[in-house]
Amino acid sequence: MDFLDLPPLNGAHGTVKLPGSKSISNRVLLLSALAQGTTLVKDLLDSDDTQVMLAALTQLGVQWTRQGGTQDYSVEGVAGAFPVKQATLFLGNAGTAFRSLTAALALSDGDYTLSGVARMHERPIGDLVDALRQMGAQIDYLGTPGYPPLHIRPAQPHAVGEISVRGDVSSQFLTGLLLSAPLTGRALTVRVAGELISKPYIEITLNLMRRYGVLVERTDWSSFNLAAGQAYRSPAEIYVEGDASSASYFLAAGAIGGGPVRVEGVGSASIQGDIRFAEALQLMGAQVEMGDNWVSVSSSARLHGIDADFNHIPDAAMTIAVAALFAEGSTTLRNIGSWRVKETDRIHAMATELRKIGATVEEGADSLRVTPSAQLQAATIDTYDDHRMAMCFSLVALGGVGIRINDPQCVNKTFPGYFDVFAQITQAVPVIAIDGPSASGKGTVAGRVAEALGFHYLDSGALYRLTALAAARHGVALEDEAALAALALNLNVAFAADKICLESEDVSDALRTEAVGNAASIIAALPAVRTALLARQHAFRQAPGLVTDGRDMGSVVFPDAVTKVFLTASAEARAERRYKQLKEKGFSANLEDLLDELRERDARDAARSVAPLQQGADASLLDTTHLSIDQAVNVVLGEYKAKQIA
């Protein structure tokens, strides 16, 4: 799927059971592999990154099995360095796997080649390599110095009691060193040069190492001391917490969309630092409740902008940048320089895509300032092969605008079912779609239903008539599909309660002529014109709801319409209605001629190769031959309200 269209959303509420944490999953897999004994890993995340790690462990001689159809995995530890001493590993764009395996393999006395996707080869690893070389590791760059791919040869260990590593680029460098250090069996002190970013991720590392029997003493985040003779031992069984970074999207949905939205799998007892994302939402004015293993967020008023340091939760902070679109005033995110070396340059990518929505964005070297616009704009979002870009920008739809997410499968990196879960806790702006043959009264009924509900109204057929009228006025032939599509894209049209305007001129009467109607029927069969008008039709979907009439409304344009009606009547009844309508407007008309024309048009519309006239499989049939307009309106309203109650 090249893209995913998200409809405008009215709000969010519900409960989400989180998938396992990526950060915990890949750490636990590596620790289980290096440990003595067999570990049952429960609730492991099912994602691209964990599959990359599992595949790499298999190549390195680690035995593991999945328990039935569950997310529980039994991993047989190798009690030290990997048994396979020569391997070529492709690690995709999985940073947690690449950095930690680089360190472990550098101390495994083997010959290994590590590579990844093009973006991974743009993500720096030089600081980790420099630190490992201090321990005697033999690592060569196969491309640009300081970046993957890497060739690792057997180390030449020497007695070194202390090494240093930079801490201001990625905490994964320090994590890799700490996880692999016990393989040497010697005492080691790791000193951090500069400020250590993403400290909560180091807490995860230390916590999990303790679970596997290895203790590290920390001094003010500047040095980490490992005693000699320590080795990993299986804890027998370990549970993977829900992913706190993934929780951020749903918690933000609760703050933006009213809520409450409750996530289960993380809470006050979590070992993940990203749980502190909830604190940022509180600062913005959201209401937050929390238990040991759950968090709930709601909001009864507009959020307000904040100015805060997000060095401690860089991944979750991306969600704050999008939440800023829904806040009063500007929001400034500081100390987020690590965004530059993630799956993409996230500062630049976020700034680029936020501007598409209408925000004013100031991009700093390690900061981002977001000022929302008065009105969000529908947009197509590029995701840069970055899962968090896709998930963050899904929240924009809660502003009542449609959003297209390019390459939505990129969420498979950490959350393959994200969009399905997101749909379960959000409520789309409702659409009532009414279709039917010409002169069946669908336009009148749709307009009355919209008025009764206070919804917006769209006569989709009028868009085709408007295109036909504009074509006649501009001398565009009905056979010139490309020119007609270009015309449709640039129609200057406005719908009002009692009139339709083209280029500020009331053309309501002109659109009802048979010549325009026949031309519109021809135009509606042209794929390029239909594509051009699709986005225009989507734009009419705005809160509190939309009633639309016309061909393919419930099947192609708004397939998620909550109520779909195929409204019809006998040809005789429709001809009589059209006759009376024309007479009231002062047009000359012949009843028999109208009847013949309707029958011919019905046959032509039903036989079209594109968008033939037919009742949708999920549309209810409403025959109005013997019904008044008021009766037909009441039937549609009743059906809509019944579904709302259900």
N, C-alpha and C positions, 0 to 999 in steps of 0.2 A: 504494500500500500504506500503510494508516494506521499499522500497527505491525508489528514483527518480534519473534517469540518466540525467544529463545536458550535452548537446553536447558542444564541443569547440565553443567559440563565437568570432566573428570578431570585434564587436563594439557595442555601445549602443547609441541610440538617441530616443527622443520622449517625450511625456507628460504623467504624472501620476497624477490622482486625489486620494489623500491620504484618507485612512480610518480614522475614528475618533481616537483621542488620548486615549490610555488606561488609562494613569494617570488622565486625565481630566474626562473621562467617569465614572470611579468608584468613584471619589470624588463627582462628580455632582449627581450621583445616591444616595449616602449616604446623601448628603446635602439636596437633594429634599425630601428624606424620613423623615428626622428629622425636616424639615421646616413646618411652618404653611402655608397652601394653596396648590394648585395644580400647578405643574411645567411641562411645555412641554419641554422635552429635545430633541433637534433636532440633527440629524446626530450622534447618539450614535454609538460607535464602536460595531460591531457584532463579538464577539470573545468568547473563552472559559472563560476568566477572567470576562468579563461583564456578561455572563450567570450565572456564579457562584454567582456574587453579586445580580443579579436579583432574583435568586432562594432563596438566603438567606433572602432577604428582604420580599419575599412572606411568608416564614416560620415565619418571625417576625411580620407579620400582616400588612405589607405595601401593598396597592393596586396600581397596575400599569397596563397600557394597551399599547399595541403597535398600532400605527396608520397605519392600512392597511398593505401594503407590504413595508413601508418605514422604515427608521432607526430612526423614531421619536417616543418617548415614553412619555405618560402622567403619572406622578407619583403623587399620593395623599399623601401629607405630614401628619405625625402623630403629629406634633406640640410638639416635645419633645422626651422623651424616648419611646422605642418600646412598643407597647401594649401587645404583646405576652411575657409572663414572664417565659416561660420554653421552651427550644428548643435544639435540637442536630443538629449542623451544620457541614456539610462536605464541606470544601472550597478548595479542590484540591491543586493546587500549586500556587494559586492566592495570592501573597504577599500583594498587595494593598488592597484586600478584607480582608485578615486575620488580618493584623495589625490594620486597621482602625476599623473593627468590634469588635476586642478585646477591644479597648478603649471605644467605644460607649456602648457595652454590659456591661462592667464593671461598668458603671454609669447608667444602665437602671433598676436597682432594680429587677433583675430576676435571674433565675438559668439556665445556658447555658453550653453546652459542644461544644468545637470547635476542629476539627481535619482536617487533610488533607492527601495528598499523603505522601509516605515515605520521599521524599526529603523535603517537608515542615516541617516534624518533625526533620530535620537536620538543619533548618534555625533558628538562635537564635532569641529569643523574650524576653529574660530575662531583658534587659534594659528597655523595655516598661513596663513589668510587675512590675518591681521595682518602676518605676515612678508612675504608677497607684496605687500601694499600699500606696504611700505617700499621696494619696488623699482618702484613706480609702477603696480601692477596695479589694475584697476577691477573690483571684485567686490562684488555686492550679495546680501544674503540674501533669499530669497523666502518664508521662513517665520520661524522663531525665530532671532534673532541668535545667531551662533556655531555654527549647525548648517545642514546642507543642507536643502533644495535651494539651488543657487547660480545667479546670473546673472553671466556674465563678459563684460565689454566690452573693446575694445582698450585696451591699457595706455598710460599716459602716462609713458614711461620718463624717468628723470632720473639724472644721474651720482651714483650711490651706491656707495660702496666697501665698505660694511659693513651687515649686517642682523643681527637677533637673532631667535631662536625658542625657545620653551619646549621642554625635552627630557623633561619628567616625565609627559607624557600619552600620547604615541605617538611612536615613532621614525619612523613613516611620514611625519610632517610634515617632519622633517629630510631624509629620503630624497627626498621630492618636490622640495624646494628644491634639493638637490644635483643630481638628475637633470635639472632644467630650467635650471639656472644657465648652462650653455654656450650656450643659445639667445640670450643677451644679447650674447655676444662680449666682454664686459667682465670685468675682474678683480672678484672678489667674495670677501669674508670673511663666513662665517656663524658667528655666535657662539651658543652654547647657554646659555640661562638656566636655572639649576637643574641638577639631576642628570639626565644622559642615560640613559634606560632602554633596554633591549633593544639594547645596544651591538653584539652579534654581527650584528644585522640591518643596522646601518650598515656593518659590515665587508663584508657581502655587496654593498651598494651601491657602496662604494669599489672593491672588487675588480672588479666588472663594468664600472664606468666606465673603469678602466684597460684592460680588454680591448677597449674601444671607443675607446681613444686619448686619454682625458681623465684628467689627473692632479689629485688633490686632496691637499693637504698637511694632515695632521691634527695638532693640538697638544693633547695630554692630554684628548681627547674634549670639549674646551670650545670649540675654534674650528677651522674648516675653511676653507682658503684655496684659491681657484681662480684661476689665472693667466689673463690676457686672451688672446683669440685662439684658444682651444681649441674644437674641434668634433668631433663623433662621426664615426668612420670604421668601417665594417664590418670585423669580424675574419674575414669570409668564412664561417666555420663556427664554431658554438659548441654545446657539449653542455650539457644541463640535468641537474644532479645529481639523484639520488633525494631525496625529501623527508624531511629529518631529523626534522621534527615528526611526520610519519606513522610514521616508524620507531619512535617512542617507544611506540606501542601494542603492537607486536610484541616489542620488547625487554622491555617490562614483562611481557608474557605469558610470556616465557622465565623471568623472575625469579619470577613467581607460580606458573606451572605446571610448573616443574622444568626445562624446556628440554632440550637447547639449542635456541634459536631464533636463526637467523642471518638478518640483513638484508643485502642487496646493493644497492649504489648510493650508499652513503655510508660514510665511514670516517675514518681519521686524516688523510687528505688533503682532507677536505671544507672548503669555505669557509663552511659553515653553522654558526652557533653552537649550534644545537640538538643537535649531535652530543655536546655536553657533558652531555646527559641521561644518558648511560651512566655518567658520574661519580657522579651522584646515586644510581643503582642500586647502584653499588659501595659507596657510603656506607651503603646499606641492607642490605648483606651479600651481594649477588648477585655471581657470577663473570662478568667481562667480558673478552672477547678482541677484538682489533681489528686490521684490516689497512688498507691505503690506501683500499679501496673496500668494506669489509664490517665488520660488528660482530656478535658472537655473545654471547648472554647465557644463563646457566643459574643454577640455585640448588639446593642440596641441603638447605637448612634454612629455617626461617621467617625472613622479613625482620625488621629492627628499625627502629623509628621514628627520624627525624632531625629536626633543627631547622636550617633553611638558608635563605639568601637566594636567591631565584629570579628576581631582576630581569633576569638575563642570558638566561633561557630561559622567558619567560612562557607561551608556547603549550604547550611540552612539559611544563611544570611541572604542568599540569592532570592529566597522567597519574600524577604522583607522588601527587596527592591521592587517587586511586582505589587506587593500590598501597598506600597507607597502611592500607587496610582489611585487608591481609594481613600487617601488621607487628606485632611486639610493642611495646607502648607507643604513645605519641602521636607524631604527625608535625606539625611546624609549618612552613608555607610563608610566608616573609616577603617584603616588598617586591614584592607582586604587584598593586599598585593599578591597573595598566593593564588588568587583567581587567574592571574596571568599565565600560570603554568599548569592549569588543570586540563580537562579534556579539550578545551579550547581556551582562548584568551577571554575569560568570562566577563571581565570588565568591559572590554570593547564590544563583545557580542551582546551583553545586556543593554549597553547604551544604544547600540544600533537598533535593536528590536523594540525597546521602550519608546524610541522616537517614532517608530511606525504607529504606535498606539496614540500618539499625540503628546507625549510627555516632553518636557524640557529636561535635558540630561547634561550634567557637567561631569566629564570623565577625567579623573586624576590618575596619577601614577599608581596609587594604592587606595583610591577612594571613588565614590560615586554619589552624586547628588541628583535626586529625582524630584522634579516639580510636576505634579499632575496637571492635565488640561481640564477645562471645564466639562468637556465632552470627550469620552473615549471614542476612538475610531476603530472600525473593523479593519483587520489587517491579516496578511499572510506572514506567519512567523517562521523564519529559518532557525534550525536547531543546531547546526554545526556539529552533528554527530555527538551531541552532548545531551544525555538523558535529563539532566536537571533543567536545561533550557526548555525542553518540551513540557515537563511537568509544571514548572513555574508559570509558563505563559498560558496554560489551560485556565488559570485563575482569572484571566482577563475577561473571559466570557461571563463572569459574574457581574460585570459592568453593563450587561444587557446588549452586548455587541457580539456578532459572530466572529469567530477566530479560526483561521486555517493553520494547522500545525503541520509543517513539512517534515517528512521522514519520522513519523510518530513511533516507528519500531525502535528508535534509539533508546526508548525507555526500557527495553529488554536488558540493558546493562545492569539494572538494579531492581526493576519493578515491572515485569512483563505484563501484568494485568492492570496497570495503573488506570488507563482510561475507562475500563469497565467499572472499576471501583469508584472512580470520580463521578461517573454517571449515576451510580447508585445513591450518592449523597447530595446530588444537585438536582434542581428542578428547572427544566427548560421553560422559557417563555412559551405559554401554550398557543397552539395553532389549531384553528378549526378550518378544515379544507372541504369545500363544497364544489363538486364537479357535476357535469350533466350536459345534455344536448342544448343546442341553441334555442333560445326563447323558452327555456324551462322555468325561468324565474329565479335561477340561482343567484344572479347578481342582486336582485331585490331582497331575497331572503338573507343573503350574506350581509348586506348592508344593515338590515334591521337587527340581525343577531349581534353584529358589532356594536351597534348603538345601544342595545339592551345591556351588553356586558361592559361597555366602556372601552372596548378593544379598538385597535387600529383596523383599517379595512383596505384590502387590496383586490382590485379587479384585474387579475393577471391577464385576462383576455384583452383588456384595454391596452396593456403594454404592446401587444402584437398589433392591435388596431392603430395605436399611436405610431408604431414603427411604419405601418402601411401608409398612414396619413403623411408622415414626415417624408417617406419615400416619394409619394406623389408630388409633394411640394418642392422637393429637391431634385426631382427628375431622375430618381434611381430606379432602375428596372427591377421587376420582381424576380428576374432570373439571376441577378447579380448578387449572389449569396455573400461574398466578401464585403461588398459595399453596404449591403443591408445590415450585416453584423456590426460594422463600424458605426453605422447610423444608430443602431440600437444601444451601443455602448455609451453614446454621448447624448441620449435623449434628455432634454430638460423638461421633466414632467413633475406635476404636483397633483395629488388627490385632495379634494376638499369634500365637505359633507354633501354638497349638491352639484359639484362640477369637477371636471377634469381639465387641467390646463397643460398645454404644450407651448413652451417658450412664452409663458405668462398669458397666453390667450385661451379663453374658455372654448374648448373644442368638443364639448359633450355631445352636441347634436350632430356634428360632423362625423363623430365616431360611430354613430348608429346607422349610417347609411349602408345599404346592401353592398355597394361597391367597395367600401372600406372593409366591411365584414368578410367579403369574399377574398379580398387581397390578404387580409389577416390570416385567413384559413390556409392560404398558400404559404405565407411567410412562416407560420407556426410549424410547418413540416421541415424547415431548413435547420439542420443541426447547428450550424455556426450561429444562427440568430438565437436559437434556444440557449446555447452556451453563453452568448453575450448577455442575455436577459436574466440568466440564473442568479448572478450576484446581485443584480438590481432587485430581484424579487426577495432575496434573502434579507436585504437591507430594510424591508418593511416589517420584519419581525422585531418588534420592540415591546418592552413592558408597557402595560400589563398583559397584553396578548394581541393576537392577530386573527382576523377572519378573512379568508381568501377564497375566491372562487375562480375556477378555470381548470384547464386540462393539466393533468399530471401533478396537481398541487399536493395530493396526498401520497403519491408514489415516487416522484422524482425530486420535486422542489422541497417539500416538507414531509419526508417519509415518517418522521416522528410525530406528526400531527396527532393530537389527543383524540380528536373527533373527525371522522371522515364520512362524508355523505355524498351519495350519488343521487342527485335530485332530477327527476324526470317527469314527464307527462305525455299524454298521447299527442301525436302530431297535430291532430285537429285542435286540441285545446291550446297548444303552443301557437299555432297559426292565428287563432282568434285573439290571443293575448297580444301578439305582435301587431295585429291589425288595429286593435284598440289603441295601443301605444303610439303607433304612427299617426293615427287620426288625431289623437290628443295633441300631438306636436305639430299638426297642420300639414302633414305629408299626405300625398295621395297614395292609396294602397288598394290592392285587389286581393280578397281573401283566398280565392282559389290559386292565384299566382303564388301567394305566400306559402300556402300549403305545399305546392309542388316544389318550391325552392327549399323549404325545410326538409322535405323527404330526400331531395337530391343531396342536400348538405349532410344530412345524417348518414346517408350511404357513403358519401365521399370521406367524411370524418372517420367513419368506422373502418374504412378500407385503407387508411393511410399507413404507410410502412413505419413512419415515425409518430409516436404518441397517438395511436388510434383511440377513438372515442369508445370507452368501455368502462364498466363498473370495476373498481379495484377489489381485489380479493378481501381486503379488510375494511371496505367501505360499506355502510348500510344503505339500503335502497329506500328512497322516499319518493313515492308516486304522488304528485300533487294535482293530478287531473281533476279530482273532486275536492281539493282543499283550497281554502282561502290563503292569502299570504300570511295572515296572523296565525292560522293553524299550522302552516309549515314552519314558521319561525318558532312556535312553541315546541314543535317536535324536536327541532335541532337543539334548542336550549335545554330541553329535558334530557336529551341524550348526553350533552356535554356535562351538565350538572351531575347526572348519574355516575359518569366516569370519575368526576372529581371526588365524589363521596367514596366511591370504591377505592 
